[in-house]
């Protein structure tokens, strides 16, 4: 079953620390990132229910060194 817009929003606003499908905190980002114009994504899997999805990241600022 596909996630609803509300479930996706709740997952993102919660910091992406619990599975959006089952609520388990046993999620793990898989190695590697995919980069494209304006965004980066990473596959994430849940150890609780076995579902997988992609977290999508966007630039929100910079840090000068």
N, C-alpha and C positions, 0 to 999 in steps of 0.2 A: 504494500500500500504506500502511495506517495505521501510525503509529508505535506501538511497544510502550510500556508503562508504564515499562520500564527505560530506553528511549531518551529519553523525556520527562524522567525524573528525572536522567539523565546530562547532558542539555542544560541543565537548570535549575541543577544543582549546579556545572556548569562555567562559569556566569555568562552563558550565552546568547551566546557569542562565535563558535561554529561551527555550521554547519547540522546539525540533528539527522538529516537524511536522508543527506547525502553527506560531511559533515565539513569542508566548505569554510569558510574564514574570511571569504569574500566575501558576508556577509549585510548587509542594509540595512533599517532600520526605515522604514516608509513614513510620510509626514507625517500628523499627527493622531492623536489618542487617543480611544477610546470609554470613557466613564465610566458606571458603574452602581453600585448600592448595594454598597459594600465592595470593588470592584475596578476596575482600569483595564486595557484591552487595546490592543495596537497590532499592526497587520499588519506582518509581516517577510517579506522575500523573499531567496532565495539567488541570487547571480549565477553560481554554479557549476552548479547543476542545475535552476534555474528554479522550484523548489518554493516555496510560500508557506504561512504559518501565522500564528497570532496568539500573541504573547507576552502573558501575563496577569500583572499586577503586583498586589501587595497591600501594605498599609501595614505597615511593620515598626518604625516609630519616628517621632520628630519631632525637629526641630532648632529650638531657640529662637533668636531673633534679638535 
